[in-house]
């Protein structure tokens, strides 16, 4: 069983703001999912070959074609911000 503290911790790590009511709902939903996974553990899979691909068809791959690309200056013109000749991105981690 998953606890409300587990839900709150996961939400905090995910940078999600959830209310007490939402935490309660998530707790119930996750518990149902974990119960279902426990049911799958009881299935007898002895002698069943592992399946790596659902379809046996082979996807055709195209050949890589090297061709002229845009210059760095032309690309940087499209950037909202530039620093040291590269795209400047927003900070992702705190």
C-alpha positions in Angstrom: 0.0 0.0 0.0 1.3 3.4 -0.9 1.0 6.1 1.7 0.0 9.7 1.4 3.5 10.8 2.4 4.8 8.8 -0.6 2.5 10.6 -2.9 3.4 14.0 -1.5 7.1 13.2 -1.7 6.8 12.0 -5.3 4.8 15.1 -6.2 7.5 17.3 -4.6 10.3 15.6 -6.5 8.3 16.0 -9.7 7.7 19.7 -8.9 3.9 19.1 -8.9 1.6 21.0 -6.6 -1.2 18.8 -5.4 -3.9 19.3 -2.8 -4.8 17.0 0.1 -7.8 15.8 -1.9 -5.7 15.1 -5.0 -3.1 13.2 -2.8 -5.9 11.1 -1.4 -7.2 10.3 -5.0 -3.7 9.5 -6.2 -3.1 7.2 -3.2 -6.3 5.2 -4.1 -5.4 5.1 -7.8 -1.8 4.0 -7.2 -2.9 1.3 -4.8 -5.2 -0.1 -7.4 -2.4 -0.2 -10.0 0.0 -1.9 -7.5 -2.7 -4.5 -6.7 -3.1 -5.2 -10.5 0.6 -5.6 -10.9 0.6 -8.1 -7.9 -2.0 -10.1 -9.8 0.3 -10.2 -12.9 3.0 -11.7 -10.7 0.9 -14.8 -10.2 0.7 -15.7 -13.9 2.6 -18.8 -14.9 5.1 -17.8 -17.6 7.3 -21.0 -17.6 8.1 -22.1 -21.1 6.9 -18.8 -22.7 9.4 -17.3 -25.1 10.3 -13.7 -24.4 8.9 -11.3 -26.9 11.3 -8.5 -28.0 9.1 -7.1 -30.7 5.4 -7.3 -31.1 5.7 -7.3 -34.9 8.0 -9.5 -36.9 8.2 -6.9 -39.7 11.5 -5.2 -40.2 11.4 -1.4 -40.4 13.2 -0.1 -43.5 16.0 2.3 -42.6 17.1 5.1 -45.0 20.6 5.8 -45.8 22.2 8.8 -44.2 22.9 11.5 -46.7 25.4 14.1 -45.7 24.7 17.5 -47.1 25.4 21.2 -46.5 23.8 22.6 -43.3 23.1 26.1 -42.0 26.0 28.1 -40.6 26.2 28.7 -36.9 25.5 32.4 -37.3 22.3 31.7 -39.3 21.1 29.2 -36.6 21.9 31.5 -33.7 19.7 34.2 -35.3 16.7 32.0 -34.5 17.7 31.6 -30.8 15.7 33.5 -28.2 19.0 34.0 -26.3 22.6 33.3 -27.2 25.7 32.9 -25.1 29.3 32.1 -26.3 27.9 31.2 -29.8 25.4 28.6 -28.5 21.7 28.6 -27.6 21.2 29.8 -24.0 18.7 27.6 -22.3 16.6 28.1 -19.2 17.9 26.4 -16.1 16.2 23.0 -15.7 17.5 21.9 -12.3 17.4 23.8 -9.0 
